[in-house]
Amino acid sequence: MTAPLDIAAVRAEFPILERHVHGRPLVYLDNAASAQKPKAVIDAMAAAMTGSYANVHRGLHQLANETTTAFEAARGATARFLNAGSAEEIVFTSGGTDAINLVAAALAASEIGEGDEIILSIAEHHSNIVPWHLLRERKGAVLKWLDVSDDGEIDLGAFKALFTSRTKIVALTHMSNVLGAPVPARELTRIARERGAKILFDGCQAAAHGPVDVQDIGCDFYVVTGHKLYGPTGIGALYGRKSVLALLPPFKGGGEMIDEVTTERVTYNEPPHRFEAGTPPILEAIGLGAALAWIERTGREAIAAHEAALLAHATEEMSRFNPLVVYGRSRGKGPILAFNLAGAHPHDVSTILDRAGVAVRAGHHCAQPLMKRLGVSATARASFGVYNTHEDVEALMAGLHKARDLLK
């Protein structure tokens, strides 16, 4: 049995939680957009800047060696976090969006042409839609759309029916950033692989809320971003199966990604360095490594259990509040609640909550096709992280009752 978290001790590791907003203690419920940073991450980045910073890979002096070691240790930590086969299957990027663009551009150069098909779901974040639209516009690729249920769940029969001999890649979220709905990644991968298509999962939400095992899933690509994993912005990672990465052409040109450059030709480095042109996000990678180490120390199963308890509490409270419409109640749902208050715009609700010190998101959440599917233009969204408490849930509900009274 997983031991419960010591939430007071966890919260003490996040300096920003000492803040007050509009005279109220901060209740931060915008974790699906970006999570706060523990002192371990802040200290690791500060130590790298003040004690041993240099550029990586190309120097022979002590500072370069120390920084390179820390940078590559972060790659190893990311590989372990996702259970990749080796650190060579981890490409550092500037974030999840950059990672998806890398895959899309590389496939456009090597495999996807006019009439070739890409399967997406209607629940995708724009980061996993727009790069594929670029291939539609520039290469003549065809986008095929998988619908989801009202709860965000996928029908496997409908998924199978989308494939043809022209299907090249499937790109799906592992967990919806609006509905919190997870997908059966292993089964989806099996179906895609049997039909000769590659498959990518956007794991930016899922990886923050529970264990991910890319070898068990069997996918070709998996994308994560640091800032949702209690790490810094400007850093993400692409997992790619070694045999698949080896066949992809470079995404960007510059230093580091080359083997030899002459006036007549260029030869390219092996993955993952082939895809990391120029000076990488060194400090950010070190911060990501510290964040992943912090998550492991805290306990991924304990974090997931705590967040599930918060979700259950908030869901129960919201179900008793008649003016609220809550979207998505899928099995295995992540700690994300999208909702609307009857007769009120979510921006107004968010503003009132902010005056009570409660930070939530409001808008279309970079998921306009899903908003259209749900029949709304926007929602408010509360999303929980490791440092949130049941008192935070109560503060959210008190703020929503006040919003109802002010906006009716």
C-alpha positions in Angstrom: 0.0 0.0 0.0 1.3 3.4 -1.0 2.1 5.7 2.0 0.2 9.0 1.9 2.0 12.2 1.2 3.1 14.6 3.9 1.4 17.5 2.2 2.7 20.1 4.7 6.2 19.0 3.9 5.5 18.9 0.2 4.1 22.4 0.2 7.1 23.7 2.2 9.3 22.8 -0.8 7.5 25.3 -3.1 8.4 28.8 -2.1 5.7 30.5 -4.3 3.0 28.9 -2.1 3.9 31.4 0.6 2.4 34.1 -1.6 -0.8 36.0 -1.0 -2.9 37.2 -4.0 -5.3 40.1 -3.4 -4.8 39.6 0.3 -5.7 35.9 0.2 -3.4 32.9 0.5 -2.6 31.6 -3.0 -4.7 28.6 -4.2 -3.0 27.5 -7.4 -5.3 25.4 -9.5 -3.8 26.0 -13.0 -1.4 23.0 -13.0 -2.6 21.7 -16.4 -1.2 24.9 -17.9 2.0 25.0 -15.9 3.1 23.7 -12.5 5.0 25.5 -9.8 8.7 24.7 -9.1 10.1 23.1 -5.9 13.2 24.4 -4.3 15.2 21.4 -5.6 14.7 22.7 -9.1 15.5 26.3 -8.3 18.6 25.3 -6.4 19.9 23.0 -9.1 19.6 25.7 -11.8 21.1 28.3 -9.5 24.0 26.0 -8.6 24.7 25.3 -12.3 24.8 29.0 -13.1 26.9 30.0 -10.1 29.2 27.0 -9.8 29.9 25.2 -13.0 28.3 26.7 -16.0 29.8 26.2 -19.5 28.7 25.0 -22.9 28.3 21.3 -23.3 30.0 18.6 -25.4 32.5 20.8 -27.1 34.9 21.8 -24.3 37.7 19.9 -22.6 38.0 22.1 -19.5 36.6 21.3 -16.1 33.5 23.5 -16.2 32.5 22.1 -19.6 33.0 18.5 -18.3 30.9 19.2 -15.2 28.1 20.8 -17.2 28.1 18.1 -19.8 27.9 15.4 -17.1 24.9 17.2 -15.5 23.2 17.7 -18.9 23.6 14.1 -19.9 22.5 12.9 -16.5 19.2 14.8 -17.1 18.8 12.8 -20.4 19.3 9.6 -18.4 16.8 10.7 -15.8 14.3 11.4 -18.6 14.9 8.0 -20.1 14.3 6.3 -16.7 11.2 8.4 -16.1 9.6 7.2 -19.3 11.2 3.7 -19.1 12.9 4.2 -22.5 15.3 1.5 -23.7 18.3 3.9 -23.5 19.2 7.5 -23.1 19.9 7.6 -26.8 16.1 7.5 -27.4 15.6 10.9 -25.6 15.9 14.1 -27.7 15.9 17.3 -25.7 13.6 20.0 -27.3 12.3 23.4 -26.2 9.0 21.8 -25.1 6.2 19.5 -26.2 5.2 21.7 -29.1 8.8 21.7 -30.4 9.0 17.9 -30.1 5.8 17.4 -32.1 7.0 19.8 -34.8 10.3 17.9 -34.9 8.5 14.7 -35.7 6.1 16.3 -38.2 8.9 18.0 -40.1 11.1 15.0 -40.2 8.3 12.8 -41.5 7.3 15.4 -44.1 10.9 15.3 -45.4 11.1 11.5 -45.5 7.7 9.8 -45.5 4.6 11.9 -45.9 3.5 13.3 -49.2 0.4 14.3 -51.1 -2.5 12.1 -50.2 -0.9 10.4 -47.3 -3.0 10.3 -44.2 -2.6 11.4 -40.5 -5.1 10.4 -37.9 -5.8 12.9 -35.0 -8.6 13.0 -32.4 -11.0 15.9 -31.9 -9.6 16.2 -28.3 -6.1 17.3 -29.3 -4.3 20.3 -28.0 -3.5 22.8 -30.8 0.2 21.7 -30.4 -0.8 18.3 -31.7 -3.0 19.8 -34.5 -1.3 22.7 -36.1 2.0 20.9 -37.0 0.0 18.4 -38.9 -2.1 21.1 -40.6 1.2 22.5 -41.9 1.7 19.1 -43.6 -1.8 19.4 -45.0 -1.1 22.8 -46.4 2.5 22.3 -47.6 2.6 18.6 -48.6 -1.0 17.8 -49.4 -1.4 15.3 -46.5 -4.9 14.4 -45.5 -6.1 14.8 -41.9 -8.6 12.2 -40.6 -10.4 12.9 -37.4 -11.4 10.6 -34.6 -14.4 11.7 -32.6 -14.6 11.2 -28.8 -17.5 10.6 -26.5 -18.9 13.4 -24.3 -16.5 12.1 -21.6 -13.5 12.2 -24.0 -13.3 8.4 -24.5 -12.3 6.7 -27.8 -14.2 4.1 -29.7 -11.7 1.5 -30.9 -14.0 0.4 -33.7 -14.2 3.9 -35.0 -10.4 4.2 -34.7 -9.8 1.1 -36.7 -12.2 2.3 -39.4 -10.1 5.4 -40.1 -7.0 3.4 -41.4 -6.3 2.9 -45.0 -3.1 1.9 -46.9 -2.2 5.6 -47.0 -2.2 6.1 -43.2 1.3 7.1 -42.2 1.0 8.3 -38.6 -1.4 8.5 -35.7 -0.9 11.5 -33.3 -3.1 11.4 -30.1 -3.1 12.9 -26.7 -2.4 10.4 -23.9 -4.6 12.5 -21.6 -7.0 15.4 -22.6 -6.0 18.7 -21.1 -9.7 19.7 -21.0 -11.5 16.5 -19.9 -8.7 14.7 -18.2 -9.6 11.6 -20.2 -6.9 9.1 -20.8 -6.7 6.9 -23.8 -5.8 3.2 -24.0 -2.3 3.9 -25.4 -1.1 0.3 -25.5 -4.2 -0.9 -27.5 -4.1 2.0 -29.8 -0.4 1.4 -30.5 -1.1 -2.3 -31.3 -3.8 -1.3 -33.8 -1.7 1.3 -35.5 1.4 -1.0 -35.7 -0.6 -3.8 -37.1 -1.7 -1.5 -39.9 1.8 -0.3 -40.7 1.4 3.2 -39.2 3.6 5.0 -36.7 2.1 6.4 -33.6 2.9 9.4 -31.4 1.4 10.3 -28.0 1.3 13.8 -26.6 2.1 12.9 -23.0 2.4 16.4 -21.6 -0.6 15.9 -19.3 -0.4 12.2 -18.6 3.3 12.1 -17.6 2.6 14.6 -14.8 -0.1 12.5 -13.2 1.2 8.9 -13.2 3.8 6.4 -14.4 4.5 6.2 -18.1 6.2 3.1 -19.7 6.9 3.7 -23.3 8.3 0.3 -23.8 5.1 -1.3 -22.5 3.0 1.1 -24.7 5.2 0.2 -27.7 4.7 3.6 -29.3 7.1 5.2 -31.8 7.2 8.6 -30.3 6.2 10.1 -26.9 6.3 13.8 -26.0 6.7 15.5 -22.6 7.3 19.0 -21.5 9.2 20.2 -18.4 7.1 22.9 -17.1 4.1 20.6 -16.3 6.5 18.3 -14.5 7.5 20.8 -11.9 10.5 21.8 -14.0 11.4 24.9 -15.9 9.9 26.2 -19.2 11.9 26.0 -22.4 12.7 22.3 -22.0 10.9 19.2 -23.2 11.7 15.8 -24.5 10.9 13.5 -27.4 11.1 9.8 -26.9 11.7 8.0 -30.2 12.3 4.3 -30.6 15.9 3.9 -31.6 15.2 2.2 -34.9 12.8 4.9 -35.9 15.0 7.9 -34.9 17.9 6.3 -36.9 15.9 6.7 -40.1 14.7 10.3 -39.6 16.4 13.1 -41.3 17.5 16.2 -39.2 14.9 18.8 -38.3 17.3 21.8 -37.9 20.8 22.5 -39.1 23.7 23.9 -37.1 26.4 22.9 -34.6 26.3 19.6 -32.6 24.0 17.8 -35.1 26.8 17.2 -37.6 29.6 14.7 -38.0 31.6 16.4 -40.7 31.1 19.6 -42.6 33.0 20.6 -45.8 32.3 23.0 -48.6 30.8 20.1 -50.7 28.8 18.1 -48.2 27.6 17.5 -44.6 27.3 14.2 -42.7 25.1 14.0 -39.7 25.6 12.9 -36.1 23.7 9.9 -34.7 20.5 10.3 -32.7 19.7 11.9 -30.3 22.3 14.6 -31.1 21.3 14.7 -34.8 18.1 16.5 -33.6 19.7 18.9 -31.2 21.2 21.7 -33.4 23.0 24.5 -31.7 23.5 25.2 -28.0 20.8 23.3 -26.2 18.7 24.5 -23.2 21.5 23.5 -20.8 20.2 25.0 -17.5 16.7 24.0 -18.3 17.7 20.4 -18.9 19.5 20.3 -15.6 16.4 21.8 -14.0 14.2 19.1 -15.6 16.6 16.4 -14.3 16.2 17.9 -10.8 12.4 18.0 -11.2 12.2 14.3 -12.3 14.4 13.3 -9.4 12.1 15.3 -7.0 9.0 13.5 -8.4 10.7 10.1 -8.0 11.7 10.9 -4.4 8.2 12.1 -3.6 6.7 9.0 -5.1 4.7 8.8 -8.4 2.1 6.5 -7.0 1.6 8.6 -3.9 1.3 11.7 -6.0 -1.3 10.0 -8.3 -3.3 8.8 -5.2 -3.3 12.2 -3.7 -4.5 13.9 -6.9 -7.2 11.3 -7.3 -8.5 12.0 -3.8 -8.6 15.7 -4.6 -10.4 15.1 -7.9 -13.0 12.9 -6.1 -13.6 15.5 -3.5 -13.9 18.3 -6.0 -16.2 16.2 -8.3 -18.5 15.4 -5.4 -18.7 19.0 -4.3 -19.4 20.2 -7.8 -22.1 17.6 -8.3 -24.0 19.1 -5.5 -23.8 22.7 -6.9 -26.6 22.8 -9.4 -25.5 25.9 -11.4 -22.3 24.1 -12.5 -22.0 22.0 -15.6 -18.9 19.7 -15.4 -17.4 18.2 -18.6 -16.0 14.8 -18.7 -16.3 11.8 -16.3 -14.2 9.2 -18.0 -12.7 6.1 -16.3 -9.2 6.8 -15.0 -9.7 10.6 -15.4 -6.8 12.8 -14.5 -7.1 15.6 -11.9 -8.6 18.1 -14.4 -12.1 19.7 -14.1 -13.5 21.8 -16.9 -16.8 23.5 -15.9 -19.1 26.3 -16.6 -21.3 28.3 -14.3 -24.8 28.7 -15.7 -25.4 32.1 -17.1 -21.9 33.3 -16.6 -18.9 33.6 -18.9 -15.9 31.6 -17.7 -13.7 34.7 -17.9 -15.9 36.4 -15.4 -15.9 33.3 -13.1 -12.1 33.1 -13.3 -11.8 36.8 -12.4 -14.0 36.5 -9.3 -12.0 33.4 -8.2 -8.8 35.3 -8.7 -10.0 38.0 -6.3 -10.4 35.2 -3.8 -6.9 34.0 -4.4 -7.9 31.0 -6.5 -6.0 30.7 -9.8 -7.9 28.7 -12.5 -7.7 28.8 -16.3 -10.5 30.1 -18.5 -10.9 30.0 -22.3 -10.7 27.3 -25.0 -7.5 25.8 -23.5 -5.9 25.5 -27.0 -8.5 22.9 -27.8 -11.0 24.6 -30.1 -12.1 21.5 -32.0 -13.0 19.9 -28.7 -14.9 23.0 -27.5 -17.0 22.8 -30.7 -17.6 19.1 -30.0 -18.8 20.0 -26.5 -21.0 22.8 -27.8 -19.3 25.6 -25.9 -16.9 28.4 -26.8 -14.9 28.2 -23.5 -14.9 26.7 -20.0 -13.2 27.4 -16.7 -10.7 24.7 -15.7 -9.4 23.7 -12.3 -6.5 21.3 -12.3 -4.7 19.8 -9.3 -1.1 19.1 -8.5 1.0 17.4 -5.8 0.9 20.5 -3.5 -2.9 21.1 -3.6 -5.0 20.3 -0.6 -8.6 19.5 0.3 -8.7 23.1 1.8 -7.9 24.3 -1.8 -11.0 22.4 -3.0 -13.1 24.2 -0.3 -11.7 27.5 -1.3 -12.6 26.8 -5.0 -16.1 26.0 -4.0 -16.5 29.0 -1.8 -15.3 31.1 -4.7 -17.8 29.5 -7.1 -20.7 30.2 -4.7 -19.6 33.8 -4.5 -19.4 34.0 -8.3 -22.9 32.6 -8.6 -24.2 35.3 -6.2 -22.4 38.1 -8.0 -23.2 37.1 -11.5 -26.8 35.9 -11.2 
